[in-house]
């Protein structure tokens, strides 16, 4: 193509197809370029890169940029003087951000995946717009359509599934957020809560910490803990365990519900309840400090306090 490898002096093993592809390369070697202006600005020893697509790696100029793969229009298109090595961008505008500092080992697969990344390292994003807003955040994993969509600064979160951790957005540079969300819209609403684990369809869907550094909830199962709002330190394991209700979301802390539909109706300020077994404590709403262990083991009523009930199909009685 016109001007492809036009400046080449000593570099060997390069292949360039397309107008301006590899136009400024002098000594770089083993680059494979296909597309208009692919790796067109690199003028040193940038080597072992693969750039396929319109303006892929167009302005990359650091000699430390080695062994990268960019496939798609504008993939890695805005990375300039930063040293970027062994990174992968596949998809339209994948890993496009104007990186200014070293960032190695990033992987972006999907249209606009990791599009805004500038300084973050070791991020993995797979899916349409997965991790698209991350700038300086590092060590994040986003897999799925718009997974970890809003996050920009936070570190060390894992979001797997359609819009998992969709609204998460740390307000501190390099803050360890540490959330894990696996499943359709898991931990969807949360903005600044930390150290939560949500595994299952819409698990912890409504949770949003009342303040930074709060969270520490664990929900495993279909819709487990779906309507927890600001509650912290809760543990729900099982289908619909601690699911709650939309009208009065749970604000209480330190509830444990293990079993199918255990703690089904927990709401409001309910706190410090322990329910173990299928449908255990399933009628408790605003109750506090109750313990129910066994299949269909229930407290006396939906507001009972400090009852201990053990056995299958047993209901507590008034003190």
N, C-alpha and C positions, 0 to 999 in steps of 0.2 A: 504494500500500500504506500501511498505518497508519504514520504518522510519517515517511514518505519525504519528503526535502527539506523537512522541517518548519521548519528554521531559516533557510532561504534568504532572503537580502536582495537582493544585487546580482548574484550569479552568473547567467550566461546560458548557454543551450544545454545544460542538464543533462537527462538522462533517468534516472528512478529507478523501478524496479518491484520491490516486495517490502517487507515490513514492516521498518522502520528503515533502509532503504537511503538513504544520503546524508543521514541525519537531522540531522547537525550542520553541514553545509556552509553557509557564509555567503556567500562571494564566489567560491568555486571555479566554474570554467566548463568546459563541454564534457566533462563526465564522463558516462559511460554505465554504469548500475548495474542489475544484475538479480540478486535473491536476498536472502534474509533477512540484514539487517545488513551488506549490502555497502557498504564504505567509510562505515560509519555514524558513526565518531568524528571524521573530518576536519572541522575547524571554521575553516579559513582559506581560502587561495586555491589549495588543491590542485586542479589542473586537468588535463584531457585524459587522465584515467585511465579504463580500462575494467575493471570488476570484475563478473564473472559467476559466481555460485555462492554457496552457503550460507557466510556470514561471510567471503567473499573481501575482503581488504584491511580487515578489520573495525576494527582499532585504529590505522591509519595516521593520524598527526597532524602531520607536518612539511610546511610550506608549499612546501618544495623538492621534494616528492614529485610528480613530473609525468610524464605520458606513459607510465605503466605499464599493463601488461595482465595481468590475473589471471583465469584461467578454471578453475573447479573448486572444490569444497567446501574451505574453509580455505586456498585459494591465497593466499599473502602474508598470511596471517591474523594473524601475530604481530608484524609490523613496526610499530613504534610511532613514536618520536620521530626516527628516523634519516631523513636525506634520501635517498630512493631514486628514481632517475629512469631512464626508458627501459629498464626491466627487463621481462622476460616470464616469467610462471609459468602453465603450463597443466598441470593434473592435480591430483588429490587431494593436499592438503598440499604442493604444489610451492612452493618458496621460502618456507616457512612460518616460518623462524627468527626469533627475537626480535632483529632487527637494532637496534643502538644507534649505529652510525656510518655515515657515507655509504657507500653501495655502489651504483654505477651500472652499467648495461649487463649485468647478469646475466641469463642465459636458462636456464630450467628447464622442460623439457617431459617429463612422465611422472609417474606417481604417486610422491610423496615425493622427487622429484628436488630436490637442493639443499635438502632439508627443514631442515637444521640451520644453514644459513648465517647468520652474524651480522655479520661485518665484512669478509669477503672480497669482492674486486672482480673483475669481468670473467671470471666463470666461465661455462662452458657445459655443461649436463648434459641429455642427451636419452636417455630410457629409464627403465624401472621402477627406482626407487631409485638412479639414477645419481648419484654424488657426494653421496649422502644424508647423510653424516657431516661434510662439509666445514663448518668454522665460520669460521676466519680465513684459510684458504688462498685464493690468488688466481691468476688466469690459468691455471686448469685447464680441460681439455676432457675430458668423460666422455660417451661415446656408446655405449649398449648396456645390456642388462639387468644391473643391479648393477655397472656399470663404475666403477672407482675407489671402491668401496663403503666402505672403511674409513678412507680418508684424511680428516684433519681440519685439519691446519695447513699442510701443504706447498704449494709453489707450482710452477706451470709444468710440469705433467705432462699427457700426452695419452694417454687410454685409450679405444680404440675396439674394441668387440666384447663378447660375452658374458663378463662377469666379468673383463675385462681389468684388470690391476693391482688385483685384488680385495682383497688384504691390505695393500697399501701404506699406511704410516701414519707419516709424519714425526713426530719427537718435538721439533722446534724450530719455534717460531712464524716463519712467513714464510721457512722454509728452501727454497731452490731445489732441488727434487728432480730435475727435468729428465728423467724417464723417458718413453719413448714406447712404447706397446704397442698393436699393431693385430692383431686376430685373436681367435678363440675362446680364452679363458683364457690369453692371452699375458701373460707376466710375472705369473702368478697368485699365486705364493707369496711373492714378495718383500715384505718389510716396510720396510726402511730403506736398501736399495741405491739408488744414484743414477746418473744419466746413462747408463742402459741403453736400448738400442733392440731391441725384439722385434716382428718382423712375421711373422705366420703362425700357424696353428693350434697352440696349446700351445708356442709358441716361448719359450724360457727359463722354462718352466713351474715348475721346481723351484728356480730361483735364489733365494738369500737371502744377502745380504752378511754377512760375518762381523762387520762393524762399520760404523758410520756412514761416509759419504763414499766407500765402496767400490762398485765395480760396473764401469761403463764397458765392458760387454759389448754386442756387436752380433750379433743372430741374425735371419736373414731366410730364411724358408722353412718349410714344414710340419714341425713338431716340431724345428726347428733349435735345438740347444743345450738340448733339453728337460730333461736331467738334470744340467746344470751346477748345483752347489750353492753353493759359496762362491767359485768361481773368478772372477777379474777380468781385464779386458783381453782377453777372447777374442772372436774374430770367426768366425762361421759363416754361410755363405751357400749355400743349396741345400736341397732336400728331405732331411730327416734328417741334414743336415750336423752333425757333433758332437753327435748326439742322446744318446750315452752309454747307460748302463744304470741301472736303478733301484737295484740292489743296492749298487753302489759309485759314487755320484755324483761328478762331477768337482769337485775342489778346486783343481786346478792353474790357472795363469795363462798368458796370452799365447799361446794356441794360435790358429792360423788354419786354417780348413778351408773351401775353396771348391769346390763341385761337389756333385752328387747323391751323398749318403752318404759324402762325404769326411769322414775322421775319425770314422767311424760309432761306434766302440767306445771312444772316449777316456773314461777313468775315473780315479778316484783323483787322485794327484798329478801326472799327466801335464802337462807344461808345455813351452812354447816350441817346439811342433811347427808345421810349415807343410806343409799338404797342399792341392794344387791339381789338380783333375781329378775326373771321375766315379770314385767308389770309391777315390780316392787316400788312402793311409794308413788304409784302412777296417778293418784288422785290428790296428792299434796300440791297446793298452789303457793301460799305464802308462809307455809310452815317453816319452823327453824329447829335445828338441833335434834332432828328425829333420826332414828335408825330402824330400818325395816329390812330384814333379810329373809328371803324366800319367795317362791312363786306367788304372785298376787298378794304379797304381804303388804298391808296398808296401815297408815296411821289412822286415828279415829276420824278425823275430818280434814278438810283442805287447809286449815290454819293451825293444826295441832302443833304443840311445842314440847320438845324434850321427851318424846316417847320412844321406847325400845320395844320393837315387835319382831318376833322371830318365829318362822314356820310358814308352811304353804297355806295359802288362802286364809290367813289369819288377819283380823282387823283389831287395831288397838282400842282400848277403852279409856274413858276419862279417868284422870287421877282421883 
